Amino acid sequence: MRFSINTIILIILSIGALSLFGYIIFLIIKALKTYIRSRGVREEKIKTAKTLGEVLKAHRVKCKMTQEFVAEAIGVSRQAVSKWESGATDPSTTNLMALAKLFGLSPEELIKETQEQSDA
C-alpha cells in the first residue's frame, strides 16, 4: 500500500494539530488548577483591598473632604479615588504616601489600620 506525498503530509499535519490541541487542553487544566488553589489568596486580597478602601474613605470623610478635592490635591482623577475607596483597585505607593500626608497621617499608620481591620 503506497501513500502519496499529499496523504503523508496530511497525516503529519493532522497528528501535529491533535498534539497541539492536547497540549492546549493540558495548559488550560494546569491554569485552572492553579486558579482554584489560589482561592484563599484572592479572597484575602479582596478583603484587604476593601479594608484599605474603607480606611481611606473613613479618613476622607473624617477630614470633611470630597473625592474631587482629594483627587485634585494628589493629582489623580475622581474616578481613581472612587475605585480605591470601593476596593476595585489599590493606590500606588506614591499615591498612598500622598493620601497619608493629605490626611495628616504617616503611611505606616494607614497600613497599620488596614492590617488591624483585616485581622479583625
Secondary structure, DSSP 8 states (H G I E B T S, - for coil): ----HHHHHHHHHHHHHHHHHHHHHHHHHHHHHHHHHTHHHHHHHHHHHHHHHHHHHHHHHHTT--HHHHHHHHT--HHHHHHHHHTSS---HHHHHHHHHHTT--HHHHHHHHHHHHH-
